Amino acid sequence: MAHTGANRHDCMVAIPLIDTIPAIKRPRGRPRRRPDKVLADRGYDYDKKIRQPLRRRGIEPVIARKNTDNGSSLGVHRWYVEATHRWLFLFRRLRGRYEKRDDIHQTFLVIGCILSCWTKLQRFC
């Protein structure tokens, strides 16, 4: 997870964030270093900054084009992201960033994720 200023566009840190994905262990073979696809909304529709670097890394960009209809079906996958944000925003401190230090905000995000998972898992126990 990376923290940036509010005045910095996400496309500036998207490729470095993808490059920092750790290796994923598999039962057999070498660990995977990169995903097969990257799903993104229209805010990431930049050919030179996003699409071309992803293709150079062997990753297929699934990014909706600007000024097109909503027929891209990315909303099916986006629901999970929106639901996660909604669960984290139940904690008032995470709705806006009040801490000046990144590590403190990161800690509260981790605690929010743990508490959200705990409440969801209590249904099954």
N, CA, C and O atoms as a GROMACS GRO file, in nm:
protein
  500
    1MET      N    1   0.084  -0.116   0.000
    1MET     CA    2   0.000   0.000   0.000
    1MET      C    3   0.090   0.124   0.000
    1MET      O    4   0.192   0.128   0.068
    2ALA      N    5   0.050   0.221  -0.076
    2ALA     CA    6   0.129   0.343  -0.086
    2ALA      C    7   0.043   0.463  -0.050
    2ALA      O    8  -0.076   0.468  -0.084
    3HIS      N    9   0.102   0.558   0.017
    3HIS     CA   10   0.033   0.682   0.053
    3HIS      C   11   0.092   0.795  -0.030
    3HIS      O   12   0.213   0.809  -0.040
    4THR      N   13   0.005   0.875  -0.087
    4THR     CA   14   0.049   0.991  -0.162
    4THR      C   15  -0.036   1.110  -0.121
    4THR      O   16  -0.137   1.096  -0.051
    5GLY      N   17   0.006   1.226  -0.164
    5GLY     CA   18  -0.071   1.346  -0.135
    5GLY      C   19  -0.200   1.348  -0.212
    5GLY      O   20  -0.215   1.281  -0.314
    6ALA      N   21  -0.294   1.426  -0.163
    6ALA     CA   22  -0.425   1.434  -0.229
    6ALA      C   23  -0.418   1.503  -0.363
    6ALA      O   24  -0.507   1.484  -0.446
    7ASN      N   25  -0.315   1.582  -0.387
    7ASN     CA   26  -0.303   1.654  -0.513
    7ASN      C   27  -0.226   1.575  -0.618
    7ASN      O   28  -0.194   1.630  -0.724
    8ARG      N   29  -0.196   1.450  -0.595
    8ARG     CA   30  -0.122   1.367  -0.689
    8ARG      C   31  -0.216   1.264  -0.751
    8ARG      O   32  -0.289   1.195  -0.680
    9HIS      N   33  -0.214   1.256  -0.883
    9HIS     CA   34  -0.306   1.164  -0.952
    9HIS      C   35  -0.258   1.020  -0.934
    9HIS      O   36  -0.138   0.993  -0.926
   10ASP      N   37  -0.354   0.928  -0.928
   10ASP     CA   38  -0.323   0.788  -0.905
   10ASP      C   39  -0.242   0.725  -1.017
   10ASP      O   40  -0.167   0.630  -0.993
   11CYS      N   41  -0.255   0.776  -1.140
   11CYS     CA   42  -0.182   0.714  -1.251
   11CYS      C   43  -0.031   0.734  -1.236
   11CYS      O   44   0.047   0.662  -1.299
   12MET      N   45   0.011   0.829  -1.154
   12MET     CA   46   0.155   0.852  -1.135
   12MET      C   47   0.220   0.743  -1.050
   12MET      O   48   0.340   0.718  -1.062
   13VAL      N   49   0.142   0.679  -0.964
   13VAL     CA   50   0.199   0.577  -0.875
   13VAL      C   51   0.147   0.437  -0.906
   13VAL      O   52   0.182   0.343  -0.834
   14ALA      N   53   0.065   0.421  -1.009
   14ALA     CA   54   0.007   0.290  -1.039
   14ALA      C   55   0.113   0.188  -1.082
   14ALA      O   56   0.115   0.076  -1.032
   15ILE      N   57   0.200   0.226  -1.172
   15ILE     CA   58   0.302   0.133  -1.222
   15ILE      C   59   0.404   0.099  -1.113
   15ILE      O   60   0.437  -0.018  -1.097
   16PRO      N   61   0.457   0.197  -1.035
   16PRO     CA   62   0.545   0.158  -0.925
   16PRO      C   63   0.477   0.069  -0.822
   16PRO      O   64   0.542  -0.017  -0.762
   17LEU      N   65   0.346   0.088  -0.801
   17LEU     CA   66   0.274   0.002  -0.708
   17LEU      C   67   0.264  -0.140  -0.761
   17LEU      O   68   0.277  -0.236  -0.684
   18ILE      N   69   0.242  -0.157  -0.890
   18ILE     CA   70   0.237  -0.290  -0.950
   18ILE      C   71   0.374  -0.356  -0.944
   18ILE      O   72   0.384  -0.477  -0.926
   19ASP      N   73   0.480  -0.277  -0.960
   19ASP     CA   74   0.616  -0.333  -0.954
   19ASP      C   75   0.653  -0.383  -0.815
   19ASP      O   76   0.742  -0.466  -0.802
   20THR      N   77   0.586  -0.334  -0.711
   20THR     CA   78   0.619  -0.376  -0.574
   20THR      C   79   0.536  -0.494  -0.527
   20THR      O   80   0.543  -0.530  -0.409
   21ILE      N   81   0.456  -0.555  -0.615
   21ILE     CA   82   0.378  -0.672  -0.574
   21ILE      C   83   0.475  -0.784  -0.539
   21ILE      O   84   0.561  -0.818  -0.620
   22PRO      N   85   0.462  -0.843  -0.419
   22PRO     CA   86   0.555  -0.950  -0.381
   22PRO      C   87   0.526  -1.080  -0.456
   22PRO      O   88   0.418  -1.098  -0.513
   23ALA      N   89   0.623  -1.169  -0.455
   23ALA     CA   90   0.607  -1.298  -0.522
   23ALA      C   91   0.500  -1.380  -0.452
   23ALA      O   92   0.491  -1.380  -0.329
   24ILE      N   93   0.420  -1.451  -0.531
   24ILE     CA   94   0.313  -1.535  -0.479
   24ILE      C   95   0.358  -1.680  -0.489
   24ILE      O   96   0.386  -1.728  -0.599
   25LYS      N   97   0.365  -1.749  -0.376
   25LYS     CA   98   0.409  -1.888  -0.377
   25LYS      C   99   0.301  -1.976  -0.435
   25LYS      O  100   0.182  -1.957  -0.410
   26ARG      N  101   0.344  -2.074  -0.513
   26ARG     CA  102   0.254  -2.171  -0.572
   26ARG      C  103   0.298  -2.310  -0.528
   26ARG      O  104   0.412  -2.327  -0.484
   27PRO      N  105   0.209  -2.410  -0.539
   27PRO     CA  106   0.249  -2.545  -0.498
   27PRO      C  107   0.367  -2.599  -0.577
   27PRO      O  108   0.455  -2.667  -0.523
   28ARG      N  109   0.369  -2.568  -0.708
   28ARG     CA  110   0.479  -2.613  -0.792
   28ARG      C  111   0.528  -2.499  -0.878
   28ARG      O  112   0.451  -2.410  -0.913
   29GLY      N  113   0.653  -2.502  -0.912
   29GLY     CA  114   0.709  -2.404  -1.004
   29GLY      C  115   0.758  -2.278  -0.936
   29GLY      O  116   0.759  -2.266  -0.813
   30ARG      N  117   0.799  -2.184  -1.019
   30ARG     CA  118   0.851  -2.058  -0.968
   30ARG      C  119   0.738  -1.971  -0.914
   30ARG      O  120   0.625  -1.980  -0.962
   31PRO      N  121   0.767  -1.887  -0.816
   31PRO     CA  122   0.663  -1.795  -0.767
   31PRO      C  123   0.625  -1.693  -0.874
   31PRO      O  124   0.710  -1.649  -0.951
   32ARG      N  125   0.497  -1.657  -0.878
   32ARG     CA  126   0.449  -1.556  -0.973
   32ARG      C  127   0.493  -1.419  -0.926
   32ARG      O  128   0.489  -1.389  -0.807
   33ARG      N  129   0.536  -1.335  -1.019
   33ARG     CA  130   0.581  -1.201  -0.985
   33ARG      C  131   0.484  -1.092  -1.029
   33ARG      O  132   0.492  -0.980  -0.981
   34ARG      N  133   0.392  -1.124  -1.119
   34ARG     CA  134   0.300  -1.021  -1.168
   34ARG      C  135   0.164  -1.083  -1.200
   34ARG      O  136   0.154  -1.202  -1.228
   35PRO      N  137   0.061  -1.002  -1.195
   35PRO     CA  138  -0.073  -1.053  -1.228
   35PRO      C  139  -0.090  -1.070  -1.379
   35PRO      O  140  -0.011  -1.018  -1.457
   36ASP      N  141  -0.194  -1.143  -1.418
   36ASP     CA  142  -0.224  -1.160  -1.560
   36ASP      C  143  -0.294  -1.036  -1.616
   36ASP      O  144  -0.268  -0.994  -1.728
   37LYS      N  145  -0.386  -0.978  -1.534
   37LYS     CA  146  -0.466  -0.863  -1.578
   37LYS      C  147  -0.468  -0.758  -1.468
   37LYS      O  148  -0.447  -0.788  -1.350
   38VAL      N  149  -0.494  -0.636  -1.509
   38VAL     CA  150  -0.518  -0.526  -1.415
   38VAL      C  151  -0.651  -0.463  -1.452
   38VAL      O  152  -0.669  -0.417  -1.565
   39LEU      N  153  -0.744  -0.461  -1.357
   39LEU     CA  154  -0.875  -0.401  -1.378
   39LEU      C  155  -0.872  -0.260  -1.322
   39LEU      O  156  -0.825  -0.238  -1.211
   40ALA      N  157  -0.921  -0.163  -1.399
   40ALA     CA  158  -0.922  -0.025  -1.354
   40ALA      C  159  -1.039   0.049  -1.417
   40ALA      O  160  -1.096   0.004  -1.517
   41ASP      N  161  -1.074   0.163  -1.359
   41ASP     CA  162  -1.184   0.242  -1.413
   41ASP      C  163  -1.131   0.347  -1.510
   41ASP      O  164  -1.013   0.346  -1.545
   42ARG      N  165  -1.217   0.436  -1.553
   42ARG     CA  166  -1.181   0.536  -1.655
   42ARG      C  167  -1.075   0.635  -1.607
   42ARG      O  168  -1.011   0.701  -1.690
   43GLY      N  169  -1.057   0.647  -1.480
   43GLY     CA  170  -0.955   0.738  -1.429
   43GLY      C  171  -0.813   0.696  -1.465
   43GLY      O  172  -0.720   0.777  -1.458
   44TYR      N  173  -0.796   0.570  -1.504
   44TYR     CA  174  -0.664   0.519  -1.541
   44TYR      C  175  -0.650   0.501  -1.692
   44TYR      O  176  -0.561   0.428  -1.736
   45ASP      N  177  -0.732   0.565  -1.770
   45ASP     CA  178  -0.729   0.550  -1.916
   45ASP      C  179  -0.623   0.642  -1.975
   45ASP      O  180  -0.654   0.745  -2.034
   46TYR      N  181  -0.497   0.602  -1.960
   46TYR     CA  182  -0.384   0.675  -2.016
   46TYR      C  183  -0.297   0.574  -2.090
   46TYR      O  184  -0.246   0.479  -2.030
   47ASP      N  185  -0.280   0.594  -2.219
   47ASP     CA  186  -0.204   0.498  -2.298
   47ASP      C  187  -0.056   0.496  -2.261
   47ASP      O  188   0.000   0.389  -2.237
   48LYS      N  189   0.007   0.613  -2.255
   48LYS     CA  190   0.152   0.617  -2.233
   48LYS      C  191   0.190   0.591  -2.088
   48LYS      O  192   0.297   0.535  -2.061
   49LYS      N  193   0.105   0.630  -1.994
   49LYS     CA  194   0.140   0.616  -1.852
   49LYS      C  195   0.097   0.483  -1.792
   49LYS      O  196   0.160   0.435  -1.698
   50ILE      N  197  -0.008   0.423  -1.845
   50ILE     CA  198  -0.061   0.302  -1.784
   50ILE      C  199  -0.061   0.182  -1.880
   50ILE      O  200  -0.001   0.080  -1.850
   51ARG      N  201  -0.127   0.195  -1.993
   51ARG     CA  202  -0.146   0.080  -2.082
   51ARG      C  203  -0.015   0.026  -2.139
   51ARG      O  204   0.010  -0.094  -2.133
   52GLN      N  205   0.068   0.113  -2.194
   52GLN     CA  206   0.192   0.067  -2.256
   52GLN      C  207   0.289   0.005  -2.154
   52GLN      O  208   0.344  -0.101  -2.182
   53PRO      N  209   0.311   0.067  -2.036
   53PRO     CA  210   0.398   0.000  -1.938
   53PRO      C  211   0.344  -0.134  -1.889
   53PRO      O  212   0.422  -0.226  -1.862
   54LEU      N  213   0.212  -0.147  -1.879
   54LEU     CA  214   0.156  -0.276  -1.838
   54LEU      C  215   0.180  -0.381  -1.945
   54LEU      O  216   0.216  -0.494  -1.914
   55ARG      N  217   0.160  -0.345  -2.072
   55ARG     CA  218   0.183  -0.442  -2.180
   55ARG      C  219   0.330  -0.482  -2.189
   55ARG      O  220   0.361  -0.597  -2.220
   56ARG      N  221   0.420  -0.387  -2.163
   56ARG     CA  222   0.564  -0.421  -2.164
   56ARG      C  223   0.598  -0.522  -2.055
   56ARG      O  224   0.692  -0.600  -2.070
   57ARG      N  225   0.523  -0.521  -1.946
   57ARG     CA  226   0.546  -0.615  -1.836
   57ARG      C  227   0.470  -0.746  -1.857
   57ARG      O  228   0.480  -0.836  -1.773
   58GLY      N  229   0.396  -0.759  -1.966
   58GLY     CA  230   0.321  -0.881  -1.994
   58GLY      C  231   0.189  -0.888  -1.920
   58GLY      O  232   0.137  -0.997  -1.897
   59ILE      N  233   0.134  -0.773  -1.882
   59ILE     CA  234   0.008  -0.767  -1.810
   59ILE      C  235  -0.097  -0.708  -1.902
   59ILE      O  236  -0.073  -0.607  -1.969
   60GLU      N  237  -0.215  -0.771  -1.907
   60GLU     CA  238  -0.322  -0.721  -1.991
   60GLU      C  239  -0.402  -0.613  -1.917
   60GLU      O  240  -0.460  -0.642  -1.812
   61PRO      N  241  -0.406  -0.492  -1.968
   61PRO     CA  242  -0.487  -0.389  -1.902
   61PRO      C  243  -0.634  -0.401  -1.942
   61PRO      O  244  -0.667  -0.400  -2.061
   62VAL      N  245  -0.721  -0.411  -1.843
   62VAL     CA  246  -0.865  -0.411  -1.865
   62VAL      C  247  -0.916  -0.280  -1.806
   62VAL      O  248  -0.959  -0.274  -1.691
   63ILE      N  249  -0.910  -0.176  -1.889
   63ILE     CA  250  -0.942  -0.041  -1.844
   63ILE      C  251  -1.049   0.015  -1.936
   63ILE      O  252  -1.034   0.011  -2.058
   64ALA      N  253  -1.155   0.066  -1.878
   64ALA     CA  254  -1.262   0.125  -1.957
   64ALA      C  255  -1.212   0.253  -2.023
   64ALA      O  256  -1.138   0.330  -1.962
   65ARG      N  257  -1.252   0.274  -2.145
   65ARG     CA  258  -1.214   0.395  -2.219
   65ARG      C  259  -1.301   0.512  -2.176
   65ARG      O  260  -1.418   0.495  -2.141
   66LYS      N  261  -1.243   0.630  -2.179
   66LYS     CA  262  -1.319   0.751  -2.148
   66LYS      C  263  -1.419   0.778  -2.260
   66LYS      O  264  -1.396   0.742  -2.375
   67ASN      N  265  -1.528   0.842  -2.225
   67ASN     CA  266  -1.634   0.883  -2.319
   67ASN      C  267  -1.694   0.765  -2.394
   67ASN      O  268  -1.727   0.777  -2.512
   68THR      N  269  -1.709   0.652  -2.327
   68THR     CA  270  -1.775   0.535  -2.387
   68THR      C  271  -1.890   0.493  -2.296
   68THR      O  272  -1.903   0.542  -2.184
   69ASP      N  273  -1.973   0.401  -2.346
   69ASP     CA  274  -2.083   0.349  -2.266
   69ASP      C  275  -2.031   0.266  -2.150
   69ASP      O  276  -1.912   0.233  -2.145
   70ASN      N  277  -2.120   0.232  -2.058
   70ASN     CA  278  -2.082   0.153  -1.943
   70ASN      C  279  -2.089   0.004  -1.970
   70ASN      O  280  -2.114  -0.073  -1.878
   71GLY      N  281  -2.069  -0.038  -2.090
   71GLY     CA  282  -2.078  -0.179  -2.125
   71GLY      C  283  -1.950  -0.256  -2.103
   71GLY      O  284  -1.935  -0.365  -2.159
   72SER      N  285  -1.858  -0.205  -2.024
   72SER     CA  286  -1.730  -0.273  -2.006
   72SER      C  287  -1.739  -0.386  -1.905
   72SER      O  288  -1.646  -0.467  -1.898
   73SER      N  289  -1.846  -0.396  -1.827
   73SER     CA  290  -1.871  -0.497  -1.724
   73SER      C  291  -1.767  -0.496  -1.613
   73SER      O  292  -1.752  -0.595  -1.542
   74LEU      N  293  -1.696  -0.384  -1.596
   74LEU     CA  294  -1.602  -0.374  -1.485
   74LEU      C  295  -1.674  -0.351  -1.353
   74LEU      O  296  -1.616  -0.374  -1.246
   75GLY      N  297  -1.799  -0.308  -1.358
   75GLY     CA  298  -1.874  -0.284  -1.236
   75GLY      C  299  -1.899  -0.411  -1.156
   75GLY      O  300  -1.921  -0.404  -1.035
   76VAL      N  301  -1.897  -0.526  -1.222
   76VAL     CA  302  -1.915  -0.652  -1.152
   76VAL      C  303  -1.802  -0.674  -1.053
   76VAL      O  304  -1.826  -0.719  -0.941
   77HIS      N  305  -1.680  -0.643  -1.092
   77HIS     CA  306  -1.565  -0.660  -1.005
   77HIS      C  307  -1.548  -0.541  -0.912
   77HIS      O  308  -1.492  -0.555  -0.803
   78ARG      N  309  -1.594  -0.425  -0.952
   78ARG     CA  310  -1.578  -0.304  -0.871
   78ARG      C  311  -1.658  -0.310  -0.743
   78ARG      O  312  -1.623  -0.243  -0.646
   79TRP      N  313  -1.764  -0.390  -0.739
   79TRP     CA  314  -1.848  -0.398  -0.621
   79TRP      C  315  -1.766  -0.440  -0.500
   79TRP      O  316  -1.789  -0.389  -0.390
   80TYR      N  317  -1.673  -0.531  -0.516
   80TYR     CA  318  -1.592  -0.578  -0.404
   80TYR      C  319  -1.508  -0.466  -0.347
   80TYR      O  320  -1.493  -0.454  -0.225
   81VAL      N  321  -1.453  -0.383  -0.433
   81VAL     CA  322  -1.372  -0.271  -0.386
   81VAL      C  323  -1.458  -0.170  -0.312
   81VAL      O  324  -1.420  -0.122  -0.205
   82GLU      N  325  -1.574  -0.139  -0.368
   82GLU     CA  326  -1.664  -0.043  -0.303
   82GLU      C  327  -1.714  -0.095  -0.169
   82GLU      O  328  -1.727  -0.018  -0.074
   83ALA      N  329  -1.742  -0.224  -0.160
   83ALA     CA  330  -1.787  -0.282  -0.034
   83ALA      C  331  -1.676  -0.275   0.071
   83ALA      O  332  -1.704  -0.247   0.188
   84THR      N  333  -1.553  -0.299   0.031
   84THR     CA  334  -1.441  -0.291   0.124
   84THR      C  335  -1.424  -0.148   0.175
   84THR      O  336  -1.400  -0.128   0.294
   85HIS      N  337  -1.437  -0.051   0.088
   85HIS     CA  338  -1.429   0.089   0.132
   85HIS      C  339  -1.542   0.121   0.229
   85HIS      O  340  -1.521   0.190   0.329
   86ARG      N  341  -1.661   0.070   0.201
   86ARG     CA  342  -1.775   0.096   0.289
   86ARG      C  343  -1.751   0.036   0.427
   86ARG      O  344  -1.784   0.098   0.528
   87TRP      N  345  -1.693  -0.086   0.432
   87TRP     CA  346  -1.665  -0.147   0.561
   87TRP      C  347  -1.561  -0.067   0.638
   87TRP      O  348  -1.571  -0.053   0.760
   88LEU      N  349  -1.460  -0.015   0.568
   88LEU     CA  350  -1.358   0.063   0.637
   88LEU      C  351  -1.412   0.199   0.681
   88LEU      O  352  -1.370   0.252   0.784
   89PHE      N  353  -1.504   0.255   0.605
   89PHE     CA  354  -1.558   0.387   0.640
   89PHE      C  355  -1.656   0.380   0.755
   89PHE      O  356  -1.702   0.484   0.803
   90LEU      N  357  -1.690   0.260   0.802
   90LEU     CA  358  -1.769   0.251   0.924
   90LEU      C  359  -1.690   0.305   1.043
   90LEU      O  360  -1.749   0.347   1.143
   91PHE      N  361  -1.559   0.304   1.031
   91PHE     CA  362  -1.473   0.362   1.134
   91PHE      C  363  -1.451   0.508   1.098
   91PHE      O  364  -1.387   0.540   0.997
   92ARG      N  365  -1.503   0.596   1.180
   92ARG     CA  366  -1.503   0.739   1.148
   92ARG      C  367  -1.362   0.794   1.125
   92ARG      O  368  -1.343   0.885   1.045
   93ARG      N  369  -1.267   0.739   1.194
   93ARG     CA  370  -1.130   0.789   1.182
   93ARG      C  371  -1.071   0.762   1.044
   93ARG      O  372  -0.978   0.832   1.003
   94LEU      N  373  -1.122   0.663   0.973
   94LEU     CA  374  -1.068   0.627   0.842
   94LEU      C  375  -1.137   0.699   0.727
   94LEU      O  376  -1.090   0.692   0.614
   95ARG      N  377  -1.248   0.767   0.753
   95ARG     CA  378  -1.317   0.839   0.645
   95ARG      C  379  -1.231   0.952   0.590
   95ARG      O  380  -1.223   0.970   0.468
   96GLY      N  381  -1.169   1.024   0.676
   96GLY     CA  382  -1.074   1.128   0.636
   96GLY      C  383  -0.942   1.101   0.703
   96GLY      O  384  -0.938   1.037   0.808
   97ARG      N  385  -0.839   1.146   0.647
   97ARG     CA  386  -0.708   1.120   0.706
   97ARG      C  387  -0.674   1.232   0.801
   97ARG      O  388  -0.651   1.346   0.760
   98TYR      N  389  -0.671   1.199   0.931
   98TYR     CA  390  -0.644   1.298   1.034
   98TYR      C  391  -0.500   1.294   1.083
   98TYR      O  392  -0.451   1.390   1.141
   99GLU      N  393  -0.432   1.183   1.060
   99GLU     CA  394  -0.295   1.170   1.107
   99GLU      C  395  -0.198   1.229   1.006
   99GLU      O  396  -0.218   1.217   0.885
  100LYS      N  397  -0.095   1.292   1.055
  100LYS     CA  398   0.006   1.350   0.966
  100LYS      C  399   0.105   1.244   0.920
  100LYS      O  400   0.161   1.254   0.811
  101ARG      N  401   0.127   1.144   1.002
  101ARG     CA  402   0.226   1.041   0.969
  101ARG      C  403   0.161   0.924   0.897
  101ARG      O  404   0.052   0.881   0.933
  102ASP      N  405   0.230   0.874   0.794
  102ASP     CA  406   0.178   0.762   0.714
  102ASP      C  407   0.167   0.634   0.796
  102ASP      O  408   0.070   0.560   0.780
  103ASP      N  409   0.264   0.609   0.882
  103ASP     CA  410   0.264   0.483   0.955
  103ASP      C  411   0.147   0.472   1.051
  103ASP      O  412   0.094   0.363   1.073
  104ILE      N  413   0.104   0.584   1.109
  104ILE     CA  414  -0.010   0.580   1.200
  104ILE      C  415  -0.139   0.553   1.121
  104ILE      O  416  -0.223   0.474   1.164
  105HIS      N  417  -0.153   0.618   1.007
  105HIS     CA  418  -0.272   0.594   0.924
  105HIS      C  419  -0.274   0.450   0.873
  105HIS      O  420  -0.379   0.387   0.870
  106GLN      N  421  -0.160   0.399   0.834
  106GLN     CA  422  -0.149   0.260   0.789
  106GLN      C  423  -0.190   0.164   0.901
  106GLN      O  424  -0.259   0.065   0.875
  107THR      N  425  -0.150   0.194   1.022
  107THR     CA  426  -0.186   0.109   1.136
  107THR      C  427  -0.336   0.107   1.157
  107THR      O  428  -0.394   0.001   1.181
  108PHE      N  429  -0.400   0.224   1.149
  108PHE     CA  430  -0.545   0.228   1.165
  108PHE      C  431  -0.616   0.155   1.050
  108PHE      O  432  -0.721   0.095   1.072
  109LEU      N  433  -0.561   0.160   0.929
  109LEU     CA  434  -0.619   0.084   0.817
  109LEU      C  435  -0.611  -0.066   0.843
  109LEU      O  436  -0.707  -0.139   0.817
  110VAL      N  437  -0.499  -0.111   0.894
  110VAL     CA  438  -0.483  -0.254   0.924
  110VAL      C  439  -0.579  -0.296   1.034
  110VAL      O  440  -0.642  -0.401   1.025
  111ILE      N  441  -0.591  -0.214   1.138
  111ILE     CA  442  -0.684  -0.245   1.247
  111ILE      C  443  -0.828  -0.248   1.194
  111ILE      O  444  -0.906  -0.335   1.232
  112GLY      N  445  -0.863  -0.153   1.106
  112GLY     CA  446  -0.996  -0.153   1.047
  112GLY      C  447  -1.021  -0.278   0.965
  112GLY      O  448  -1.131  -0.334   0.970
  113CYS      N  449  -0.921  -0.324   0.888
  113CYS     CA  450  -0.937  -0.447   0.809
  113CYS      C  451  -0.954  -0.568   0.900
  113CYS      O  452  -1.036  -0.655   0.873
  114ILE      N  453  -0.877  -0.573   1.007
  114ILE     CA  454  -0.888  -0.686   1.100
  114ILE      C  455  -1.025  -0.689   1.165
  114ILE      O  456  -1.088  -0.794   1.173
  115LEU      N  457  -1.073  -0.574   1.211
  115LEU     CA  458  -1.204  -0.569   1.274
  115LEU      C  459  -1.316  -0.601   1.176
  115LEU      O  460  -1.413  -0.667   1.212
  116SER      N  461  -1.304  -0.555   1.052
  116SER     CA  462  -1.405  -0.586   0.951
  116SER      C  463  -1.409  -0.736   0.923
  116SER      O  464  -1.517  -0.795   0.915
  117CYS      N  465  -1.293  -0.796   0.908
  117CYS     CA  466  -1.287  -0.941   0.884
  117CYS      C  467  -1.341  -1.018   1.004
  117CYS      O  468  -1.411  -1.118   0.988
  118TRP      N  469  -1.308  -0.972   1.124
  118TRP     CA  470  -1.355  -1.039   1.246
  118TRP      C  471  -1.507  -1.038   1.254
  118TRP      O  472  -1.568  -1.140   1.287
  119THR      N  473  -1.569  -0.925   1.224
  119THR     CA  474  -1.715  -0.919   1.230
  119THR      C  475  -1.779  -1.006   1.122
  119THR      O  476  -1.884  -1.066   1.146
  120LYS      N  477  -1.717  -1.015   1.004
  120LYS     CA  478  -1.771  -1.101   0.900
  120LYS      C  479  -1.754  -1.250   0.934
  120LYS      O  480  -1.840  -1.332   0.903
  121LEU      N  481  -1.641  -1.284   0.999
  121LEU     CA  482  -1.615  -1.424   1.034
  121LEU      C  483  -1.700  -1.471   1.151
  121LEU      O  484  -1.724  -1.591   1.165
  122GLN      N  485  -1.747  -1.380   1.234
  122GLN     CA  486  -1.830  -1.422   1.348
  122GLN      C  487  -1.962  -1.482   1.303
  122GLN      O  488  -2.024  -1.558   1.378
  123ARG      N  489  -2.007  -1.451   1.184
  123ARG     CA  490  -2.130  -1.510   1.131
  123ARG      C  491  -2.115  -1.662   1.110
  123ARG      O  492  -2.211  -1.738   1.124
  124PHE      N  493  -1.993  -1.704   1.077
  124PHE     CA  494  -1.970  -1.845   1.045
  124PHE      C  495  -1.936  -1.930   1.167
  124PHE      O  496  -1.940  -2.053   1.159
  125CYS      N  497  -1.904  -1.868   1.278
  125CYS     CA  498  -1.864  -1.943   1.398
  125CYS      C  499  -1.979  -1.961   1.495
  125CYS      O  500  -1.962  -2.022   1.600
   0.00000   0.00000   0.00000
